[in-house]
Amino acid sequence: MKIVYLSTLDKISELEISGFFVGWPNPPNEEVLMKIFKRSYRVILATDKNKLVGFINALSDGVLSSYIPLLEVLPEYQGKGIGKELFKRMKKELEHMYMIDLVCDEDLVLYYEKLGMIKSNGAMIRNYKNQNGENEK
């Protein structure tokens, strides 16, 4: 296993992209995932040969604020530091921003605190019927 990190989508068409969003009741398909990547402010990919094994993306106004909506690592690659490295690289990409926000499930808060984030309060709406991204307007 030799993980290569990419900050562009130049080689995305050469990669196998499947197996993400484990446990999601209504996960995005590969076509929707590509839209997410293309419309993101920043994307960092983790690859092993011709396979996408992890990714992180950020949305931003490009001035003050950014939001990290997704950090995913394939189950068989978890526990190898890939998620930590993806986050570290994204944090570096966004270091000029005033705020870098992320919302996660309670069981992941400690993970992100270990990566330098601060637990905060927030509010959200989740329309799980739209979770797969196919109801785009």
C-alpha positions in Angstrom: 0.0 0.0 0.0 1.4 3.3 -1.1 -1.0 6.2 -0.6 -0.7 9.2 -2.9 -2.5 12.4 -2.1 -3.8 14.6 -5.0 -5.1 18.2 -4.7 -6.5 18.3 -8.2 -9.1 16.2 -10.1 -6.8 15.8 -13.1 -6.5 12.0 -12.7 -10.0 11.3 -11.3 -11.2 9.6 -14.4 -8.4 7.0 -14.0 -9.6 6.0 -10.5 -12.0 3.4 -9.3 -14.5 5.2 -7.1 -16.8 3.0 -5.1 -17.5 1.9 -1.5 -18.0 5.2 0.2 -20.8 6.4 2.4 -21.0 3.2 4.4 -24.0 3.3 6.7 -25.7 6.1 5.0 -29.4 5.3 4.5 -29.5 7.1 1.1 -26.0 7.5 -0.2 -24.8 9.6 -3.2 -23.8 7.6 -6.3 -20.5 8.0 -8.1 -22.0 10.6 -10.6 -23.2 12.8 -7.7 -19.9 12.3 -5.9 -18.1 13.7 -9.0 -20.5 16.8 -9.0 -19.5 17.3 -5.3 -15.8 17.2 -6.1 -16.2 19.5 -9.1 -18.2 22.1 -7.2 -16.1 22.1 -4.1 -13.7 25.0 -3.1 -11.0 22.4 -2.4 -10.7 18.6 -2.7 -8.0 16.3 -1.6 -7.9 12.7 -2.7 -6.1 9.7 -1.2 -5.3 7.0 -3.8 -3.8 3.6 -3.7 -2.7 2.7 -7.2 -5.8 3.2 -9.4 -8.3 3.3 -6.5 -9.7 6.3 -4.6 -9.5 5.2 -0.9 -10.3 8.5 0.8 -11.2 12.1 0.2 -12.0 15.4 1.9 -13.7 18.5 0.5 -14.3 22.0 1.5 -16.9 24.6 0.6 -16.1 28.3 1.0 -16.7 31.9 0.2 -13.0 32.1 -0.5 -12.5 35.0 2.0 -13.4 34.3 5.6 -15.3 31.1 6.0 -15.1 27.5 5.0 -16.9 24.3 5.8 -15.8 20.7 5.5 -18.8 18.6 4.7 -17.2 15.3 3.9 -14.2 13.3 5.0 -14.5 9.7 3.9 -12.1 6.8 4.0 -12.9 3.3 2.7 -13.5 0.9 5.6 -10.6 -1.4 4.7 -8.2 1.7 4.7 -9.4 3.1 8.0 -7.1 3.2 11.0 -4.0 3.8 8.8 -3.8 7.6 9.3 -5.3 8.5 5.9 -8.2 10.5 7.4 -5.8 12.3 9.7 -3.5 13.1 6.8 -6.4 14.3 4.6 -7.6 16.6 7.4 -4.1 17.9 8.0 -3.7 18.8 4.3 -7.1 20.4 4.1 -6.4 22.4 7.2 -3.2 23.7 5.6 -5.2 24.6 2.4 -7.6 26.6 4.5 -5.2 28.2 7.0 -5.8 31.7 5.5 -9.5 31.5 6.5 -11.0 33.0 9.7 -13.2 30.0 10.2 -13.1 26.3 9.3 -16.3 24.6 10.4 -17.4 21.0 10.4 -20.5 19.2 11.6 -20.3 15.6 12.6 -22.1 12.9 14.6 -21.4 12.9 18.4 -19.2 9.8 18.2 -16.7 11.6 15.9 -16.3 14.8 18.0 -13.3 13.3 19.9 -11.6 12.4 16.6 -11.8 16.0 15.3 -10.8 17.4 18.7 -7.6 15.3 18.4 -7.0 16.9 15.1 -7.2 20.4 16.6 -10.8 21.3 16.3 -12.9 22.7 19.1 -16.3 21.2 20.0 -19.1 23.7 19.5 -22.8 24.0 19.4 -24.7 24.2 16.2 -28.0 23.7 14.6 -28.9 21.8 11.4 -31.6 20.5 9.1 -31.3 17.0 7.6 -33.5 16.0 4.7 -32.5 12.4 4.4 -34.7 11.9 1.4 -32.3 14.2 -0.4 -29.1 12.6 1.0 -28.2 11.0 -2.3 -28.0 14.4 -4.1 -30.3 13.3 -7.0 -33.0 16.0 -6.2 -30.7 18.8 -7.2 -32.4 21.9 -8.5 
